[in-house]
Amino acid sequence: MSVVGAIMVPHPPLLLPEVGRGGEKEIAETSRCYMEAAEFVRDCKPETIVLTSPHALMYADYFHISPGRHAEGDMGRFGAPQVRFSVDYDDAFVKALSDLADQESFPAGTYGDRMIELDHGTMVPLYFLNQKYTDYRLVRIGLSGESLLDHYRLGRMIRRIADKLDRRVVHIASGDLSHKLRKEGPYGFAKEGPVYDERIMDVMGRAAFEELLDFPESLLDKASECGHRSFVIMAGALDGCAVETRKLHHESKTGVGYGICTYRVTGENPDRCFYEKRTAAKKSALEEARRMEDAYVALARKSLTAYIMRKEVIDVPKDVPEEMLKTRAGAFVSLHKDGKLRGCIGTILPIQDNLAEEIIGNAISASTRDNRFFPVRPDEVPYLEISVDVLSQPEPIASEAELDVKRYGVIVTKGRRRGLLLPNLEGVDRIEDQVRIAKQKAGIDPDDTDVSLERFEVVRHE
């Protein structure tokens, strides 16, 4: 057996009459379609339910799989403590999936458990499912800040374990859509909200799962969705499968988007092996891009690769341009993977004898010492996009009016605290946002105006 079906469902506690106390009638059609999705799961007769929830334990660079044999939870935080849940985990599935992640140096497993009780992103789907079907064991998985492609890869690993253990599995992808669909809603309105909902329902309604990987992070962020990565893991679990798709419902009466779809696996379809196609195309594009890299980026990549693969700190190569040997300047090395930041460290002022040594050292630091991320893994090295920013000498400015987010980076200082933000960053379009982020990086109160400002220009090498 293997993954035989999947459903995409929302998780508003309001759907539960015990919580909604009549408010659930406003979204009665979502409740009706939810029950239809639960009946679909029942008809699939799964032995194991794999449920991905954005409200389970989440780490920036690790997928947490809930450990143990049993878990409980209730809706007490939503005013209904009498609504209780008790589940048995498929501990053999969890162990096999964690072991596979270890074998492949993939950041997933049962470490760091700080959330034993079931979350509402898990309990709301189970509320409907348990009315129709209870003969299953659960695997609960949280999302992460890793790339969309890594979420998809985790889904593929789930399917491999289902095959290996001969489990009949249904995947439940729990997640709401945009939270910014109505001005009068609890989260307000953003123009990206309706754009996201229309696009995601089109993609999920066609089971065009490869397109899930093309959603820009900026759109996901500005739409304030919470389910996209859950849907991507589910899509990975169906990679290579022919699926019969039903789009049951979408609505946004509360200002939050709720979408429901079902997917029945009907066989294999090699044309739907999206992961292999995507990684092959990406690797080819990156190889072509590397052939176009200038000496600055090539040096950063050579330094990073030598250190990650062999723990070797390279000497300055003999063929670097003379300007890199004669110049001293601060430099930042930035790493991206699948469009997401993977590390960024640099120096505001030079600390090495020349720019080449500055780049060598900062490339190593960006890949191993950025405390926002785990160190770069060897399997990630071929997929890294690298840029090098060479900084001009910072100059003091009197006010934010002398900044330009596209041209100037900013340094904010208060006492011994100092925060820097590079110019021309995706998603940073306003001076006030640029300064606020720099303050946050320094641990300075964003509302504190008693700060010193400096600006600088960069020469960006990509």
NUMI-890316 format. One line per field, with one value per residue (C-alpha): x, y, z; residue number from 0; residue in one letter. Coordinates in nm, 4 decimals, decimal comma. Layout:
N
xx <- (X / ...)
yy <- (Y / ...)
zz <- (Z / ...)
pos <- (NUM / ...)
code <- (A / ...)
//
This chain:
462
xx <- (0,0000 / 0,0948 / -0,0627 / -0,4122 / -0,5648 / -0,5388 / -0,7519 / -0,6898 / -0,8927 / -0,9034 / -0,8939 / -1,1044 / -1,2246 / -1,5382 / -1,6545 / -1,7160 / -2,0645 / -1,9261 / -1,6883 / -1,8957 / -2,2144 / -2,4141 / -2,1359 / -2,0578 / -2,3807 / -2,2125 / -1,9812 / -2,2267 / -2,1274 / -1,7668 / -1,8928 / -2,1006 / -1,8107 / -1,5778 / -1,8053 / -1,7966 / -1,4152 / -1,4303 / -1,6509 / -1,3942 / -1,1240 / -1,3501 / -1,4050 / -1,0243 / -1,0027 / -0,6557 / -0,4510 / -0,2488 / -0,3387 / -0,0448 / -0,1543 / 0,0536 / -0,0404 / 0,0946 / 0,0074 / 0,2063 / 0,5577 / 0,7476 / 1,1163 / 1,2837 / 1,5123 / 1,3687 / 1,0510 / 0,9214 / 0,7483 / 0,5505 / 0,7042 / 0,5522 / 0,2590 / -0,0305 / -0,1434 / -0,4409 / -0,5809 / -0,8920 / -1,0451 / -1,0177 / -0,8311 / -1,1328 / -1,3832 / -1,4827 / -1,2715 / -1,5347 / -1,4339 / -1,1516 / -0,9350 / -0,7262 / -0,5111 / -0,2670 / 0,0426 / 0,1865 / 0,5207 / 0,6671 / 0,5939 / 0,7415 / 1,0614 / 1,1011 / 1,0479 / 1,2927 / 1,5514 / 1,5158 / 1,5660 / 1,8828 / 2,0147 / 1,9643 / 2,0826 / 1,7391 / 1,6286 / 1,3340 / 1,2771 / 1,1412 / 1,3962 / 1,3044 / 0,9572 / 0,8002 / 0,4356 / 0,2934 / -0,0742 / -0,2570 / -0,2883 / -0,6092 / -0,4733 / -0,4836 / -0,7961 / -1,0357 / -0,9784 / -1,0047 / -1,3345 / -1,4942 / -1,3014 / -1,3800 / -1,7525 / -1,7036 / -1,3953 / -1,1736 / -0,9843 / -0,6495 / -0,3259 / -0,1858 / 0,1429 / 0,1522 / 0,4106 / 0,4797 / 0,5927 / 0,9228 / 1,0937 / 1,2762 / 1,2157 / 0,9009 / 1,1038 / 1,2197 / 0,8563 / 0,7786 / 1,0728 / 0,9414 / 0,6134 / 0,8008 / 0,9739 / 0,6349 / 0,5240 / 0,8444 / 0,7814 / 0,4196 / 0,5527 / 0,8209 / 0,5845 / 0,3021 / 0,0718 / -0,2533 / -0,2149 / -0,4284 / -0,2603 / -0,4572 / -0,3113 / -0,4495 / -0,4241 / -0,6231 / -0,5726 / -0,5209 / -0,6097 / -0,6392 / -0,9448 / -1,1772 / -1,1211 / -1,3732 / -1,2100 / -0,9941 / -0,6679 / -0,7675 / -0,7220 / -0,4239 / -0,4533 / -0,2385 / -0,5012 / -0,7589 / -0,4764 / -0,3410 / -0,6803 / -0,7789 / -0,4449 / -0,4200 / -0,7724 / -0,7047 / -0,3830 / -0,5315 / -0,8496 / -0,6421 / -0,3961 / -0,1256 / 0,1090 / 0,4287 / 0,2863 / 0,2779 / 0,6544 / 0,6241 / 0,4435 / 0,6751 / 0,7590 / 0,6601 / 0,3076 / 0,2757 / 0,3908 / 0,1739 / -0,1336 / -0,0780 / -0,1658 / -0,0901 / -0,1461 / 0,0705 / 0,3582 / 0,1136 / -0,0342 / 0,3159 / 0,4042 / 0,0794 / 0,1611 / 0,4993 / 0,3278 / 0,1298 / 0,4323 / 0,4181 / 0,0566 / -0,2457 / -0,5145 / -0,8877 / -0,9492 / -1,2601 / -1,2700 / -1,5491 / -1,5594 / -1,3956 / -1,5275 / -1,4054 / -1,7028 / -1,4977 / -1,2089 / -1,0065 / -1,0019 / -1,1200 / -1,0625 / -1,1511 / -1,0350 / -1,0045 / -0,7548 / -0,8006 / -0,4949 / -0,5904 / -0,2481 / 0,0963 / 0,1717 / 0,5400 / 0,4488 / 0,3584 / 0,7028 / 0,7374 / 1,0248 / 1,2652 / 1,1729 / 1,2039 / 1,5380 / 1,6878 / 1,5795 / 1,7007 / 2,0374 / 2,0815 / 1,9874 / 2,2244 / 2,5095 / 2,4500 / 2,4366 / 2,7640 / 2,9334 / 2,8324 / 2,9493 / 3,2136 / 3,5368 / 3,3843 / 3,1003 / 3,3227 / 3,5674 / 3,2875 / 3,1536 / 3,4989 / 3,5619 / 3,2208 / 3,2402 / 3,5887 / 3,4856 / 3,1500 / 3,2759 / 3,6282 / 3,6537 / 3,9305 / 3,9996 / 4,1416 / 4,4286 / 4,3717 / 4,3880 / 4,6605 / 4,4168 / 4,1959 / 4,1778 / 4,4426 / 4,1759 / 4,0693 / 4,4244 / 4,4772 / 4,1395 / 4,0301 / 3,6559 / 3,3709 / 3,1802 / 2,8681 / 2,8140 / 2,4472 / 2,3199 / 1,9780 / 1,8195 / 1,4968 / 1,4407 / 1,4753 / 1,7596 / 1,9923 / 2,2594 / 2,4106 / 2,7141 / 2,9596 / 3,1766 / 3,0834 / 3,4487 / 3,7410 / 3,9118 / 4,1338 / 4,4412 / 4,2513 / 3,9055 / 3,9772 / 4,0457 / 3,7369 / 3,5208 / 3,6818 / 3,6156 / 3,2658 / 3,1585 / 3,2527 / 3,0748 / 2,7568 / 2,7352 / 2,8209 / 2,7844 / 2,4602 / 2,2741 / 1,9375 / 2,0113 / 2,1694 / 2,5032 / 2,4714 / 2,4606 / 2,6795 / 2,3724 / 2,2628 / 2,5859 / 2,4975 / 2,1680 / 2,2940 / 2,2630 / 2,5438 / 2,5844 / 2,8662 / 2,8078 / 3,1146 / 3,0442 / 3,1510 / 3,2716 / 2,9604 / 2,8690 / 2,6605 / 2,3224 / 2,0910 / 1,7587 / 1,5799 / 1,5020 / 1,8583 / 1,7965 / 1,6839 / 1,6037 / 1,7190 / 2,0471 / 2,1608 / 2,1986 / 2,1475 / 2,3308 / 2,1362 / 2,3319 / 2,2281 / 2,5019 / 2,6792 / 2,3965 / 2,4352 / 2,2155 / 2,2702 / 2,0442 / 2,1651 / 1,9952 / 1,7655 / 1,6242 / 1,3116 / 1,0103 / 1,1743 / 1,0167 / 0,9880 / 1,2524 / 1,0619 / 1,0635 / 1,4351 / 1,5138 / 1,2720 / 1,4298 / 1,7799 / 1,6680 / 1,5210 / 1,8448 / 2,0302 / 1,7798 / 1,6715 / 1,3078 / 1,1544 / 0,9818 / 1,3039 / 1,4007 / 1,7077 / 1,9458 / 2,2360 / 2,1996 / 2,4613 / 2,4198 / 2,6405 / 2,6345 / 2,7244 / 2,8533 / 2,6558 / 2,8052 / 2,5596)
yy <- (0,0000 / 0,3646 / 0,7093 / 0,6474 / 0,9910 / 1,3381 / 1,6322 / 2,0051 / 2,1547 / 2,4705 / 2,4781 / 2,7657 / 2,6691 / 2,8683 / 2,5659 / 2,3709 / 2,4491 / 2,4242 / 2,7093 / 2,9043 / 2,9042 / 2,9926 / 3,1766 / 2,8594 / 2,9079 / 3,1919 / 2,9348 / 2,6437 / 2,5479 / 2,5030 / 2,2682 / 2,0701 / 2,0297 / 1,9451 / 1,6541 / 1,5453 / 1,5475 / 1,3376 / 1,0870 / 1,0751 / 0,9848 / 0,7181 / 0,5625 / 0,5465 / 0,3287 / 0,4487 / 0,2711 / 0,5883 / 0,9556 / 1,1884 / 1,5362 / 1,8476 / 2,1494 / 2,5066 / 2,5203 / 2,2144 / 2,2788 / 2,4775 / 2,5582 / 2,7829 / 2,5101 / 2,1799 / 1,9774 / 1,8475 / 1,5095 / 1,4507 / 1,1616 / 0,9068 / 0,6709 / 0,8864 / 1,2487 / 1,4437 / 1,7920 / 2,0033 / 2,3267 / 2,4975 / 2,7994 / 2,8581 / 2,8356 / 2,4722 / 2,2524 / 1,9798 / 1,9149 / 1,6699 / 1,4614 / 1,1505 / 0,9929 / 0,7077 / 0,7856 / 0,5495 / 0,5340 / 0,2856 / 0,5265 / 0,8170 / 0,6224 / 0,5114 / 0,8651 / 1,0097 / 0,7436 / 0,8216 / 1,1918 / 1,1108 / 0,8918 / 1,1708 / 1,4528 / 1,6069 / 1,8387 / 1,6414 / 1,4288 / 1,4128 / 1,6312 / 1,9481 / 1,8413 / 2,1326 / 2,0947 / 1,7631 / 1,8621 / 1,8567 / 2,1931 / 2,3311 / 2,2901 / 1,9181 / 1,9025 / 2,0824 / 1,8287 / 1,5425 / 1,6833 / 1,6191 / 1,3028 / 1,1302 / 1,1628 / 0,9413 / 0,7295 / 0,6430 / 0,3305 / 0,5019 / 0,6039 / 0,9526 / 1,1038 / 1,4770 / 1,6969 / 2,0689 / 2,3023 / 2,4913 / 2,7950 / 2,5757 / 2,6219 / 2,5131 / 2,2526 / 2,1020 / 2,0817 / 1,8985 / 1,6680 / 1,5803 / 1,4776 / 1,2432 / 1,0905 / 1,0326 / 0,8365 / 0,6314 / 0,5289 / 0,4418 / 0,2130 / 0,0638 / -0,0134 / -0,1202 / 0,1333 / 0,2588 / 0,6344 / 0,9446 / 1,2839 / 1,5686 / 1,9102 / 2,1501 / 2,5179 / 2,8364 / 3,0562 / 3,4339 / 3,6056 / 3,9454 / 3,9259 / 4,1818 / 4,5247 / 4,4391 / 4,1016 / 4,0331 / 4,0797 / 4,3599 / 4,3685 / 4,3429 / 4,3425 / 4,0291 / 3,8365 / 3,7857 / 3,7330 / 3,4452 / 3,2832 / 3,2922 / 3,1504 / 2,8771 / 2,7505 / 2,7403 / 2,5429 / 2,3037 / 2,2604 / 2,1428 / 1,9458 / 2,1453 / 2,0778 / 2,1893 / 2,5422 / 2,5467 / 2,5896 / 2,9077 / 3,1209 / 3,4084 / 3,4272 / 3,7938 / 3,6997 / 3,4339 / 3,6817 / 3,9734 / 3,7515 / 3,6187 / 3,2616 / 2,9770 / 2,6659 / 2,6876 / 2,4802 / 2,2216 / 2,1896 / 2,1577 / 1,8647 / 1,6969 / 1,7570 / 1,5911 / 1,2857 / 1,2614 / 1,3168 / 1,0839 / 0,9874 / 1,0160 / 1,1809 / 1,2337 / 1,5850 / 1,7473 / 2,1144 / 2,1212 / 2,4749 / 2,8119 / 3,1059 / 3,4137 / 3,5502 / 3,5944 / 3,7698 / 3,4462 / 3,2082 / 2,8512 / 2,6002 / 2,2314 / 1,9830 / 1,6028 / 1,3915 / 1,0211 / 0,8350 / 0,6321 / 0,5049 / 0,6166 / 0,8995 / 0,9598 / 1,2970 / 1,4128 / 1,3484 / 1,7194 / 1,7014 / 1,5363 / 1,7767 / 2,0776 / 1,9802 / 1,8867 / 2,2172 / 2,4121 / 2,2389 / 2,3102 / 2,6765 / 2,7133 / 2,5535 / 2,7990 / 3,0876 / 2,9767 / 2,9979 / 3,3639 / 3,4456 / 3,7127 / 3,6690 / 3,7952 / 3,5431 / 3,2654 / 3,3250 / 3,3163 / 2,9915 / 2,8323 / 2,9273 / 2,8063 / 2,4782 / 2,3943 / 2,4574 / 2,2765 / 1,9759 / 1,9393 / 2,1790 / 2,3536 / 2,7288 / 2,8167 / 3,0537 / 3,3491 / 3,2031 / 3,3354 / 3,4234 / 3,6697 / 4,0198 / 4,2581 / 4,5012 / 4,2449 / 4,2316 / 4,6074 / 4,7008 / 4,6893 / 4,7148 / 4,5692 / 4,2977 / 4,0891 / 3,7414 / 3,6421 / 3,2918 / 3,2054 / 2,8704 / 2,8378 / 3,2095 / 3,2122 / 3,3558 / 3,0797 / 3,2900 / 3,6382 / 3,7653 / 4,0399 / 4,3189 / 4,6861 / 4,7895 / 4,5769 / 4,3480 / 4,1554 / 4,2629 / 4,2717 / 4,2255 / 3,8728 / 3,7566 / 3,9466 / 3,7500 / 3,4147 / 3,4598 / 3,5991 / 3,3213 / 3,0662 / 3,2669 / 3,3079 / 2,9317 / 2,8200 / 3,1018 / 3,2819 / 3,1931 / 3,2245 / 2,9019 / 2,5625 / 2,5384 / 2,4694 / 2,0950 / 1,9386 / 1,8400 / 2,2062 / 2,3432 / 2,2882 / 2,4729 / 2,7878 / 3,1258 / 3,3541 / 3,7300 / 3,9520 / 4,3125 / 4,5348 / 4,8318 / 5,1904 / 5,3826 / 5,4566 / 5,8244 / 5,9810 / 6,1280 / 6,3569 / 6,1904 / 5,9137 / 6,1637 / 6,1136 / 5,7432 / 5,5623 / 5,1919 / 5,1082 / 5,3011 / 5,3117 / 5,0598 / 5,1825 / 5,1401 / 5,2190 / 5,2654 / 5,3203 / 5,2888 / 4,9582 / 4,8213 / 4,8394 / 4,7019 / 4,7027 / 4,6412 / 4,6207 / 4,8227 / 4,6981 / 4,3958 / 4,2178 / 4,3127 / 4,6213 / 4,9056 / 5,1849 / 5,3754 / 5,3260 / 4,9489 / 4,9522 / 5,1424 / 4,9343 / 4,6062 / 4,7393 / 4,8378 / 4,4949 / 4,3291 / 4,5402 / 4,4741 / 4,8395 / 4,9288 / 5,0005 / 5,3085 / 5,4523 / 5,7672 / 5,8461 / 5,6650 / 5,7475 / 5,6792 / 5,6093 / 5,5247 / 5,3416 / 5,2281 / 4,8847 / 4,7253 / 4,4024 / 4,0995 / 3,8197)
zz <- (0,0000 / -0,0093 / -0,0028 / -0,1398 / -0,0984 / 0,0491 / 0,1506 / 0,1797 / 0,4663 / 0,6847 / 1,0636 / 1,2053 / 1,5556 / 1,4701 / 1,2679 / 1,5883 / 1,7267 / 2,0793 / 1,9948 / 1,7432 / 1,9550 / 1,6490 / 1,4676 / 1,2745 / 1,0794 / 0,8906 / 0,7280 / 0,7175 / 0,3633 / 0,4749 / 0,7487 / 0,5005 / 0,2583 / 0,5473 / 0,6347 / 0,2718 / 0,2859 / 0,6046 / 0,4235 / 0,1448 / 0,3983 / 0,5487 / 0,2054 / 0,1554 / 0,4722 / 0,5773 / 0,8416 / 0,9019 / 0,8771 / 0,8133 / 0,9164 / 0,8521 / 1,0604 / 1,0685 / 1,4381 / 1,5398 / 1,6687 / 1,4056 / 1,3700 / 1,1158 / 0,9853 / 1,1057 / 1,0500 / 1,3824 / 1,3831 / 1,7020 / 1,8991 / 2,1363 / 2,1134 / 2,2288 / 2,2533 / 2,3791 / 2,3489 / 2,3954 / 2,2724 / 2,6121 / 2,4747 / 2,2494 / 2,5341 / 2,4851 / 2,7178 / 2,6940 / 2,3315 / 2,3832 / 2,1536 / 2,2102 / 1,9387 / 1,9033 / 1,7003 / 1,4412 / 1,6200 / 1,3699 / 1,0846 / 1,2823 / 1,3542 / 0,9933 / 0,8636 / 1,1171 / 1,0291 / 0,6584 / 0,7296 / 0,9258 / 0,6437 / 0,3917 / 0,6231 / 0,5884 / 0,8737 / 1,0100 / 1,3186 / 1,6716 / 1,8506 / 2,0350 / 2,1447 / 2,3372 / 2,2389 / 2,3531 / 2,3416 / 2,0092 / 1,8336 / 1,6846 / 1,3310 / 1,4092 / 1,6245 / 1,3875 / 1,1047 / 1,3554 / 1,4853 / 1,1472 / 1,0643 / 1,3926 / 1,3241 / 1,0198 / 1,0838 / 1,3794 / 1,2752 / 1,2185 / 1,3836 / 1,3439 / 1,2298 / 1,3125 / 1,1412 / 1,1759 / 0,9015 / 0,8890 / 0,7455 / 0,4954 / 0,1222 / -0,0563 / -0,2425 / 0,0882 / 0,2027 / -0,1203 / -0,0620 / 0,2837 / 0,1223 / -0,1090 / 0,1919 / 0,3561 / 0,0528 / 0,0526 / 0,4122 / 0,3334 / 0,0591 / 0,2797 / 0,5689 / 0,3362 / 0,5000 / 0,3544 / 0,4132 / 0,3677 / 0,3984 / 0,5589 / 0,4754 / 0,7361 / 0,6526 / 0,6106 / 0,3070 / 0,3217 / 0,6481 / 0,4788 / 0,2583 / 0,4154 / 0,5690 / 0,8416 / 0,9098 / 1,2170 / 1,0231 / 0,7882 / 0,4123 / 0,1795 / -0,1980 / -0,2073 / -0,0082 / -0,2857 / -0,5369 / -0,3285 / -0,2692 / -0,6346 / -0,7424 / -0,4777 / -0,5399 / -0,9135 / -0,8598 / -0,6045 / -0,8066 / -1,1029 / -0,8858 / -1,0662 / -0,7772 / -0,9486 / -0,9558 / -0,5758 / -0,5893 / -0,7966 / -0,5383 / -0,4371 / -0,0681 / -0,0765 / -0,1872 / 0,0823 / 0,3453 / 0,2398 / 0,1985 / 0,5527 / 0,4581 / 0,6947 / 0,4859 / 0,1771 / 0,3106 / 0,4414 / 0,0925 / -0,0564 / 0,1731 / 0,0719 / -0,2947 / -0,2427 / -0,0954 / -0,4218 / -0,6481 / -0,9473 / -0,8794 / -1,1048 / -0,8946 / -0,9220 / -0,7938 / -0,6491 / -0,5523 / -0,2962 / -0,1648 / -0,1061 / 0,0941 / 0,2775 / 0,4718 / 0,7904 / 0,6155 / 0,6143 / 0,3185 / 0,3676 / 0,0881 / 0,0665 / -0,1991 / -0,2136 / -0,4063 / -0,4796 / -0,6089 / -0,9164 / -1,0214 / -1,1283 / -1,3696 / -1,4547 / -1,6060 / -1,2555 / -1,1058 / -1,0455 / -0,7962 / -1,0384 / -1,3161 / -1,0884 / -0,9345 / -1,2717 / -1,4236 / -1,1207 / -1,1190 / -1,4888 / -1,4421 / -1,1485 / -1,3403 / -1,6242 / -1,3764 / -1,2190 / -1,5553 / -1,5597 / -1,2054 / -1,1719 / -0,9754 / -0,6491 / -0,6384 / -0,7726 / -0,4876 / -0,2282 / -0,3749 / -0,3849 / -0,0218 / 0,0968 / -0,0941 / 0,0338 / 0,3925 / 0,3844 / 0,1904 / 0,3347 / 0,6332 / 0,4402 / 0,4531 / 0,1135 / 0,0479 / -0,1808 / -0,5343 / -0,7592 / -1,0361 / -0,8454 / -0,9985 / -0,8736 / -0,7488 / -0,4893 / -0,3544 / -0,3464 / -0,1990 / 0,1631 / 0,2214 / 0,4212 / 0,2391 / 0,2930 / 0,1536 / 0,1147 / 0,0478 / -0,0913 / -0,1620 / -0,3601 / -0,3232 / 0,0573 / 0,2601 / 0,3817 / 0,5469 / 0,5415 / 0,7298 / 0,6559 / 0,7826 / 0,7856 / 0,7832 / 0,6631 / 0,9120 / 0,6682 / 0,4722 / 0,1432 / -0,0072 / -0,1271 / 0,2293 / 0,3465 / 0,1017 / 0,1878 / 0,5573 / 0,5227 / 0,2852 / 0,5527 / 0,8213 / 0,6142 / 0,5623 / 0,9156 / 1,1707 / 1,0960 / 1,4149 / 1,2400 / 1,0495 / 1,0885 / 0,9034 / 0,5330 / 0,4578 / 0,1872 / -0,0168 / -0,0272 / -0,1733 / -0,5441 / -0,5001 / -0,3299 / -0,4951 / -0,3752 / -0,3867 / -0,2626 / -0,1590 / -0,1313 / 0,0957 / 0,0593 / 0,3660 / 0,5799 / 0,6184 / 0,8998 / 0,8039 / 0,9963 / 0,9190 / 0,7342 / 0,4581 / 0,3295 / 0,2690 / -0,0451 / -0,0014 / -0,3525 / -0,3417 / 0,0209 / 0,2981 / 0,6525 / 0,9838 / 1,3011 / 1,6245 / 1,9849 / 2,2430 / 2,1769 / 1,9659 / 1,5921 / 1,3154 / 0,9396 / 0,6426 / 0,2861 / 0,0100 / -0,2637 / -0,0782 / -0,1981 / 0,0096 / 0,1631 / -0,0310 / 0,2267 / 0,4217 / 0,7483 / 0,6945 / 0,6205 / 0,9408 / 1,1492 / 1,0371 / 1,1047 / 1,4559 / 1,5166 / 1,4072 / 1,6646 / 1,9424 / 1,9405 / 2,0060 / 1,6620 / 1,8068 / 1,9520 / 1,7620 / 1,9714 / 1,7376 / 1,5068 / 1,1357 / 0,8704 / 0,5076 / 0,2612 / -0,0982 / -0,2264 / -0,5406 / -0,5702 / -0,7390 / -0,8253)
pos <- (0 / 1 / 2 / 3 / 4 / 5 / 6 / 7 / 8 / 9 / 10 / 11 / 12 / 13 / 14 / 15 / 16 / 17 / 18 / 19 / 20 / 21 / 22 / 23 / 24 / 25 / 26 / 27 / 28 / 29 / 30 / 31 / 32 / 33 / 34 / 35 / 36 / 37 / 38 / 39 / 40 / 41 / 42 / 43 / 44 / 45 / 46 / 47 / 48 / 49 / 50 / 51 / 52 / 53 / 54 / 55 / 56 / 57 / 58 / 59 / 60 / 61 / 62 / 63 / 64 / 65 / 66 / 67 / 68 / 69 / 70 / 71 / 72 / 73 / 74 / 75 / 76 / 77 / 78 / 79 / 80 / 81 / 82 / 83 / 84 / 85 / 86 / 87 / 88 / 89 / 90 / 91 / 92 / 93 / 94 / 95 / 96 / 97 / 98 / 99 / 100 / 101 / 102 / 103 / 104 / 105 / 106 / 107 / 108 / 109 / 110 / 111 / 112 / 113 / 114 / 115 / 116 / 117 / 118 / 119 / 120 / 121 / 122 / 123 / 124 / 125 / 126 / 127 / 128 / 129 / 130 / 131 / 132 / 133 / 134 / 135 / 136 / 137 / 138 / 139 / 140 / 141 / 142 / 143 / 144 / 145 / 146 / 147 / 148 / 149 / 150 / 151 / 152 / 153 / 154 / 155 / 156 / 157 / 158 / 159 / 160 / 161 / 162 / 163 / 164 / 165 / 166 / 167 / 168 / 169 / 170 / 171 / 172 / 173 / 174 / 175 / 176 / 177 / 178 / 179 / 180 / 181 / 182 / 183 / 184 / 185 / 186 / 187 / 188 / 189 / 190 / 191 / 192 / 193 / 194 / 195 / 196 / 197 / 198 / 199 / 200 / 201 / 202 / 203 / 204 / 205 / 206 / 207 / 208 / 209 / 210 / 211 / 212 / 213 / 214 / 215 / 216 / 217 / 218 / 219 / 220 / 221 / 222 / 223 / 224 / 225 / 226 / 227 / 228 / 229 / 230 / 231 / 232 / 233 / 234 / 235 / 236 / 237 / 238 / 239 / 240 / 241 / 242 / 243 / 244 / 245 / 246 / 247 / 248 / 249 / 250 / 251 / 252 / 253 / 254 / 255 / 256 / 257 / 258 / 259 / 260 / 261 / 262 / 263 / 264 / 265 / 266 / 267 / 268 / 269 / 270 / 271 / 272 / 273 / 274 / 275 / 276 / 277 / 278 / 279 / 280 / 281 / 282 / 283 / 284 / 285 / 286 / 287 / 288 / 289 / 290 / 291 / 292 / 293 / 294 / 295 / 296 / 297 / 298 / 299 / 300 / 301 / 302 / 303 / 304 / 305 / 306 / 307 / 308 / 309 / 310 / 311 / 312 / 313 / 314 / 315 / 316 / 317 / 318 / 319 / 320 / 321 / 322 / 323 / 324 / 325 / 326 / 327 / 328 / 329 / 330 / 331 / 332 / 333 / 334 / 335 / 336 / 337 / 338 / 339 / 340 / 341 / 342 / 343 / 344 / 345 / 346 / 347 / 348 / 349 / 350 / 351 / 352 / 353 / 354 / 355 / 356 / 357 / 358 / 359 / 360 / 361 / 362 / 363 / 364 / 365 / 366 / 367 / 368 / 369 / 370 / 371 / 372 / 373 / 374 / 375 / 376 / 377 / 378 / 379 / 380 / 381 / 382 / 383 / 384 / 385 / 386 / 387 / 388 / 389 / 390 / 391 / 392 / 393 / 394 / 395 / 396 / 397 / 398 / 399 / 400 / 401 / 402 / 403 / 404 / 405 / 406 / 407 / 408 / 409 / 410 / 411 / 412 / 413 / 414 / 415 / 416 / 417 / 418 / 419 / 420 / 421 / 422 / 423 / 424 / 425 / 426 / 427 / 428 / 429 / 430 / 431 / 432 / 433 / 434 / 435 / 436 / 437 / 438 / 439 / 440 / 441 / 442 / 443 / 444 / 445 / 446 / 447 / 448 / 449 / 450 / 451 / 452 / 453 / 454 / 455 / 456 / 457 / 458 / 459 / 460 / 461)
code <- (M / S / V / V / G / A / I / M / V / P / H / P / P / L / L / L / P / E / V / G / R / G / G / E / K / E / I / A / E / T / S / R / C / Y / M / E / A / A / E / F / V / R / D / C / K / P / E / T / I / V / L / T / S / P / H / A / L / M / Y / A / D / Y / F / H / I / S / P / G / R / H / A / E / G / D / M / G / R / F / G / A / P / Q / V / R / F / S / V / D / Y / D / D / A / F / V / K / A / L / S / D / L / A / D / Q / E / S / F / P / A / G / T / Y / G / D / R / M / I / E / L / D / H / G / T / M / V / P / L / Y / F / L / N / Q / K / Y / T / D / Y / R / L / V / R / I / G / L / S / G / E / S / L / L / D / H / Y / R / L / G / R / M / I / R / R / I / A / D / K / L / D / R / R / V / V / H / I / A / S / G / D / L / S / H / K / L / R / K / E / G / P / Y / G / F / A / K / E / G / P / V / Y / D / E / R / I / M / D / V / M / G / R / A / A / F / E / E / L / L / D / F / P / E / S / L / L / D / K / A / S / E / C / G / H / R / S / F / V / I / M / A / G / A / L / D / G / C / A / V / E / T / R / K / L / H / H / E / S / K / T / G / V / G / Y / G / I / C / T / Y / R / V / T / G / E / N / P / D / R / C / F / Y / E / K / R / T / A / A / K / K / S / A / L / E / E / A / R / R / M / E / D / A / Y / V / A / L / A / R / K / S / L / T / A / Y / I / M / R / K / E / V / I / D / V / P / K / D / V / P / E / E / M / L / K / T / R / A / G / A / F / V / S / L / H / K / D / G / K / L / R / G / C / I / G / T / I / L / P / I / Q / D / N / L / A / E / E / I / I / G / N / A / I / S / A / S / T / R / D / N / R / F / F / P / V / R / P / D / E / V / P / Y / L / E / I / S / V / D / V / L / S / Q / P / E / P / I / A / S / E / A / E / L / D / V / K / R / Y / G / V / I / V / T / K / G / R / R / R / G / L / L / L / P / N / L / E / G / V / D / R / I / E / D / Q / V / R / I / A / K / Q / K / A / G / I / D / P / D / D / T / D / V / S / L / E / R / F / E / V / V / R / H / E)
//
